[in-house]
Amino acid sequence: MFDLAQKEILDISKWKYSLQVKKYISPITFRGPYHRGPVTPSSERKVYHIQFLNNENLQLELGPLENFSPESLEEAKEQFIATLYKLKWKEGSDLNHFLGPELQKNLYPSVANALGQLWLALSTPNEKLKNHHKRVKNIQSNQLITNLDEHTNRDEHIHQVYKIKISSAKNGTSIASQVKNIHTLFKNSNVLLRLDANRALGPQELQDFWEELGKANLASKVEYFEEPLGSYSQMLELSASIPIAIDESFDIWFQNREDTFKAIVFKPTLHSGLISLNGLKSDLPIVISSSFDLNWGQFWNREIIDKLPCLDLTPSALHGLNTDQFFVSSV
């Protein structure tokens, strides 16, 4: 056993660890986030659970999102192991010292996130790691509505913010019908709505959606459309008149830092975790969200916020961090 607080350098290449594939099954069908256009349901999530045998409390999650991340699960594992053997840890090491510029080059997003988790783990007291299940369970998040047609729960006052999956009319449900359902659910409630199309809309559909929301007196409740279009340039153009948040296009936004968008939805698994957020300066709100991360992945998503002064723990900044509730059994 090693002591995470010891001052001498720890040679990680000598640590013993195990990598175990865990497959999680969900009983529900999702409208997203696996599609870029037509709905493609998915109810399975595979991740590598990594446990360092030197310390039973030191556990990580490596889980690229299938059909969305550029890397496969096996590619992520190979790169993670290869990079792991190049690391050394010393108490007080900042992230850039722990994972230098050369090592950061060409890392897959999920690998970068897992290595950021490792740095966090080494910087986290053992007592907090022991209580990780309690901390994950107590995450205050917001309501996700995956299918407006099937949602009948009128608990408007329980949550401050609702994230709603919307779709192109080409998928069978008209824009007018979707807006009508939203109106039925939220016309008398004081909430904020985040409408997530996962790039499924076209520019005219987005404008039509915004117009219909205005006619229904719902526009003031809409905080933003989350990544509604497949074209970054079109979203940038329309962001001057329609509230739009960036999600999948984070890497493009990161290079340019346009400030006309309403918010940045940051998913550590897809956007390289702490490596991207470390030193990030932006006046736009940053919302930490999940790529259907599970257990330890959710724990580290939560811990990222403690490490970054630009983020806070209000429910609106923690959107979607309870997605592990959708997965009720594992194999």
C-alpha positions as CSV (number, residue, x, y, z in Angstrom):
1,M,0.0,0.0,0.0
2,F,1.2,3.5,-0.7
3,D,0.3,6.7,1.0
4,L,-1.2,9.3,-1.4
5,A,0.2,12.0,0.8
6,Q,3.8,10.9,0.8
7,K,6.3,13.4,-0.5
8,E,8.7,11.2,-2.5
9,I,8.2,10.6,-6.2
10,L,6.0,7.6,-7.0
11,D,6.9,5.6,-10.1
12,I,3.5,4.8,-11.6
13,S,5.0,2.2,-14.0
14,K,5.6,0.0,-10.9
15,W,2.0,0.2,-9.7
16,K,-0.2,-2.8,-10.1
17,Y,-3.6,-2.2,-11.6
18,S,-6.5,-4.0,-13.2
19,L,-8.7,-3.1,-16.1
20,Q,-12.1,-4.7,-16.3
21,V,-14.7,-4.1,-19.0
22,K,-18.1,-3.4,-17.5
23,K,-21.2,-3.5,-19.6
24,Y,-24.2,-1.5,-18.3
25,I,-27.7,-2.1,-19.6
26,S,-30.6,0.4,-19.5
27,P,-34.2,-0.5,-19.6
28,I,-35.2,2.6,-21.5
29,T,-34.7,3.8,-25.0
30,F,-32.9,7.0,-25.6
31,R,-33.5,9.7,-28.2
32,G,-29.9,10.6,-27.9
33,P,-27.1,11.3,-27.5
34,Y,-26.0,8.8,-30.0
35,H,-27.5,10.3,-33.1
36,R,-26.6,13.1,-35.5
37,G,-29.9,13.4,-37.3
38,P,-32.3,10.4,-37.3
39,V,-33.0,8.8,-33.9
40,T,-30.7,5.8,-33.2
41,P,-31.7,4.3,-29.9
42,S,-29.1,2.7,-27.7
43,S,-29.4,1.1,-24.3
44,E,-25.9,-0.3,-23.7
45,R,-22.8,1.4,-22.3
46,K,-19.3,-0.2,-22.0
47,V,-16.5,1.3,-19.9
48,Y,-13.2,0.2,-18.5
49,H,-13.2,0.2,-14.7
50,I,-9.6,0.8,-13.6
51,Q,-8.5,0.0,-10.1
52,F,-5.0,0.5,-8.7
53,L,-4.3,-2.5,-6.5
54,N,-1.9,-0.5,-4.4
55,N,-4.8,1.4,-3.0
56,E,-8.4,0.1,-3.2
57,N,-9.8,3.6,-3.1
58,L,-8.0,4.7,-6.2
59,Q,-10.3,3.9,-9.1
60,L,-11.0,5.5,-12.5
61,E,-13.3,5.1,-15.4
62,L,-12.2,5.0,-19.1
63,G,-15.3,5.1,-21.4
64,P,-15.3,6.6,-24.8
65,L,-18.9,7.1,-26.0
66,E,-19.6,4.5,-28.8
67,N,-20.5,6.1,-32.2
68,F,-19.6,9.5,-30.8
69,S,-16.0,9.5,-29.5
70,P,-13.3,9.3,-32.2
71,E,-11.6,6.4,-30.4
72,S,-12.8,2.9,-29.6
73,L,-12.7,1.4,-26.2
74,E,-9.7,-0.8,-27.0
75,E,-7.8,2.1,-28.6
76,A,-8.5,4.1,-25.5
77,K,-7.2,1.3,-23.3
78,E,-3.9,0.9,-25.3
79,Q,-3.1,4.6,-25.2
80,F,-4.0,4.9,-21.6
81,I,-1.6,2.1,-20.6
82,A,1.2,3.5,-22.9
83,T,0.9,6.9,-21.3
84,L,0.5,5.6,-17.8
85,Y,4.1,4.2,-17.9
86,K,5.5,7.7,-18.6
87,L,4.0,9.4,-15.6
88,K,5.5,10.2,-12.2
89,W,3.8,11.8,-9.3
90,K,5.0,14.0,-6.5
91,E,2.9,15.6,-3.9
92,G,1.8,19.1,-5.0
93,S,2.4,18.4,-8.7
94,D,0.0,20.5,-10.8
95,L,-1.6,19.0,-13.9
96,N,0.9,20.4,-16.4
97,H,3.8,19.0,-14.4
98,F,2.1,15.6,-14.0
99,L,1.1,15.4,-17.6
100,G,3.5,17.6,-19.5
101,P,2.8,19.3,-22.9
102,E,4.5,16.5,-24.9
103,L,2.3,13.8,-23.2
104,Q,-0.8,15.8,-23.8
105,K,-0.3,15.9,-27.5
106,N,-2.6,13.6,-29.6
107,L,-4.3,12.1,-26.6
108,Y,-7.8,10.7,-27.2
109,P,-10.4,12.7,-25.3
110,S,-11.5,9.9,-23.0
111,V,-7.8,9.0,-22.2
112,A,-7.0,12.7,-21.4
113,N,-10.1,12.7,-19.2
114,A,-9.0,9.5,-17.4
115,L,-5.5,10.8,-16.8
116,G,-7.0,14.0,-15.4
117,Q,-9.1,11.7,-13.1
118,L,-5.8,10.1,-12.0
119,W,-4.3,13.4,-11.2
120,L,-7.4,14.4,-9.2
121,A,-7.3,11.0,-7.4
122,L,-3.7,11.6,-6.3
123,S,-4.7,15.1,-5.1
124,T,-7.8,13.8,-3.2
125,P,-7.7,12.7,0.4
126,N,-8.3,9.0,1.0
127,E,-11.3,9.8,3.2
128,K,-13.2,11.5,0.3
129,L,-12.4,8.6,-2.0
130,K,-13.9,6.1,0.5
131,N,-17.1,8.1,0.5
132,H,-17.4,8.4,-3.3
133,H,-20.7,6.5,-3.5
134,K,-22.3,8.9,-1.1
135,R,-21.0,11.9,-3.0
136,V,-22.3,10.6,-6.3
137,K,-25.7,9.8,-4.8
138,N,-26.0,13.3,-3.5
139,I,-25.2,15.1,-6.8
140,Q,-27.9,17.8,-7.3
141,S,-28.7,17.6,-11.0
142,N,-31.6,18.5,-13.3
143,Q,-34.4,16.7,-15.0
144,L,-33.8,15.1,-18.4
145,I,-36.8,14.5,-20.6
146,T,-35.8,12.0,-23.4
147,N,-39.2,11.8,-25.0
148,L,-41.8,14.5,-24.8
149,D,-44.5,12.2,-26.2
150,E,-44.1,9.8,-23.3
151,H,-43.4,12.3,-20.5
152,T,-46.4,12.7,-18.2
153,N,-44.8,13.8,-14.9
154,R,-45.9,17.3,-14.0
155,D,-43.4,17.9,-11.3
156,E,-42.5,21.3,-12.5
157,H,-41.4,22.7,-9.2
158,I,-39.0,20.0,-8.2
159,H,-36.3,21.1,-10.6
160,Q,-35.0,24.5,-11.6
161,V,-33.9,23.5,-15.0
162,Y,-35.2,20.9,-17.5
163,K,-33.3,19.5,-20.4
164,I,-35.6,18.3,-23.2
165,K,-34.6,16.2,-26.2
166,I,-36.2,17.7,-29.3
167,S,-36.0,16.4,-32.9
168,S,-36.4,17.3,-36.5
169,A,-39.8,17.2,-38.0
170,K,-38.3,14.7,-40.4
171,N,-38.3,12.1,-37.5
172,G,-42.1,12.1,-37.4
173,T,-43.1,14.7,-34.8
174,S,-43.8,18.2,-36.0
175,I,-42.3,21.3,-34.4
176,A,-45.7,22.6,-33.6
177,S,-46.5,19.4,-31.8
178,Q,-43.3,19.4,-29.8
179,V,-43.9,23.0,-28.7
180,K,-47.5,22.2,-27.8
181,N,-46.2,19.4,-25.5
182,I,-43.7,21.7,-23.9
183,H,-46.4,24.3,-23.3
184,T,-48.7,21.7,-21.7
185,L,-45.9,20.7,-19.3
186,F,-44.5,24.1,-18.4
187,K,-46.9,26.9,-19.1
188,N,-47.6,27.6,-15.5
189,S,-44.1,26.9,-14.0
190,N,-41.1,29.1,-13.3
191,V,-38.3,27.0,-14.8
192,L,-35.6,27.3,-17.4
193,L,-35.6,25.0,-20.4
194,R,-32.7,23.6,-22.3
195,L,-33.7,22.2,-25.7
196,D,-31.2,19.6,-27.0
197,A,-31.5,18.6,-30.7
198,N,-28.1,16.8,-31.0
199,R,-27.4,18.6,-34.3
200,A,-30.7,17.2,-35.8
201,L,-32.2,20.5,-36.9
202,G,-31.7,22.6,-40.0
203,P,-31.3,26.4,-39.9
204,Q,-34.9,27.0,-41.0
205,E,-36.2,24.4,-38.5
206,L,-34.4,26.1,-35.7
207,Q,-35.8,29.5,-36.6
208,D,-39.3,27.9,-36.9
209,F,-38.9,26.3,-33.5
210,W,-37.9,29.7,-32.0
211,E,-40.9,31.4,-33.6
212,E,-43.3,28.7,-32.4
213,L,-41.9,29.1,-28.9
214,G,-42.5,32.8,-29.0
215,K,-46.1,32.3,-30.2
216,A,-46.7,30.0,-27.2
217,N,-45.2,32.5,-24.7
218,L,-42.4,30.1,-24.0
219,A,-39.4,31.9,-25.4
220,S,-38.6,33.6,-22.1
221,K,-38.4,30.1,-20.4
222,V,-35.8,28.8,-22.9
223,E,-32.3,29.3,-21.7
224,Y,-30.8,27.9,-24.9
225,F,-30.9,25.3,-27.7
226,E,-28.0,22.9,-27.1
227,E,-26.0,22.3,-30.3
228,P,-29.1,22.4,-32.6
229,L,-27.3,22.4,-36.0
230,G,-24.6,20.3,-37.6
231,S,-22.8,23.5,-38.9
232,Y,-20.7,25.6,-36.4
233,S,-20.7,28.6,-38.8
234,Q,-24.5,28.5,-39.1
235,M,-24.9,28.3,-35.3
236,L,-22.5,31.2,-34.9
237,E,-24.6,33.3,-37.4
238,L,-27.9,32.4,-35.7
239,S,-26.6,32.9,-32.2
240,A,-27.0,36.6,-32.6
241,S,-30.8,36.2,-32.5
242,I,-31.4,32.8,-31.0
243,P,-29.9,31.5,-27.7
244,I,-27.5,28.7,-28.6
245,A,-25.1,26.6,-26.4
246,I,-22.1,24.7,-27.8
247,D,-21.7,21.0,-27.0
248,E,-20.3,18.7,-29.7
249,S,-18.5,21.7,-31.4
250,F,-16.5,22.4,-28.2
251,D,-13.1,21.8,-30.0
252,I,-14.0,24.4,-32.7
253,W,-15.2,26.9,-30.1
254,F,-12.1,26.3,-28.0
255,Q,-9.9,27.5,-30.9
256,N,-12.0,30.7,-31.6
257,R,-13.7,31.5,-28.2
258,E,-16.7,33.4,-29.8
259,D,-18.7,35.1,-27.1
260,T,-22.1,35.3,-28.9
261,F,-23.1,31.9,-27.7
262,K,-25.2,31.5,-24.5
263,A,-23.2,28.8,-22.7
264,I,-20.7,26.0,-23.1
265,V,-21.9,22.4,-22.3
266,F,-18.7,20.5,-21.3
267,K,-18.6,16.7,-21.3
268,P,-15.3,15.6,-19.8
269,T,-15.3,12.2,-21.6
270,L,-15.8,13.9,-25.0
271,H,-13.8,17.1,-24.4
272,S,-10.6,15.8,-22.7
273,G,-11.6,16.7,-19.1
274,L,-9.4,18.8,-17.0
275,I,-6.8,19.2,-19.7
276,S,-9.2,21.3,-21.7
277,L,-10.6,23.2,-18.7
278,N,-7.3,23.8,-17.0
279,G,-6.5,27.5,-17.4
280,L,-9.6,28.1,-19.5
281,K,-10.8,31.7,-19.3
282,S,-14.2,32.5,-20.7
283,D,-17.1,34.8,-19.7
284,L,-19.6,32.2,-21.0
285,P,-21.2,29.9,-18.4
286,I,-19.8,26.4,-18.4
287,V,-22.2,23.6,-17.7
288,I,-20.7,20.2,-16.7
289,S,-22.6,17.4,-18.3
290,S,-22.3,13.6,-18.7
291,S,-21.6,11.3,-21.6
292,F,-23.6,8.6,-19.8
293,D,-20.7,8.2,-17.5
294,L,-21.1,5.8,-14.6
295,N,-20.2,5.7,-10.9
296,W,-16.5,6.6,-10.7
297,G,-16.8,8.6,-13.9
298,Q,-19.6,10.7,-12.3
299,F,-17.6,11.1,-9.1
300,W,-14.7,12.6,-11.0
301,N,-17.0,14.8,-13.1
302,R,-18.2,16.2,-9.7
303,E,-14.7,16.6,-8.4
304,I,-13.6,18.6,-11.4
305,I,-15.8,21.4,-10.3
306,D,-14.1,21.6,-6.9
307,K,-10.8,22.1,-8.6
308,L,-11.8,24.9,-10.9
309,P,-12.7,28.3,-9.6
310,C,-14.5,29.2,-12.8
311,L,-17.2,26.6,-12.0
312,D,-19.7,26.4,-9.3
313,L,-22.0,23.8,-7.7
314,T,-25.4,25.3,-8.5
315,P,-27.8,22.9,-10.1
316,S,-27.7,24.7,-13.4
317,A,-23.9,24.1,-13.6
318,L,-24.3,20.3,-13.0
319,H,-26.7,19.4,-15.7
320,G,-27.0,15.7,-16.5
321,L,-24.6,14.4,-13.9
322,N,-27.1,11.8,-12.7
323,T,-27.4,9.8,-15.9
324,D,-26.1,6.7,-14.3
325,Q,-29.6,6.3,-12.9
326,F,-30.7,5.1,-16.3
327,F,-28.5,2.0,-16.0
328,V,-29.9,-0.4,-13.5
329,S,-28.0,-3.6,-14.2
330,S,-24.4,-4.5,-15.2
331,V,-22.8,-7.5,-16.7
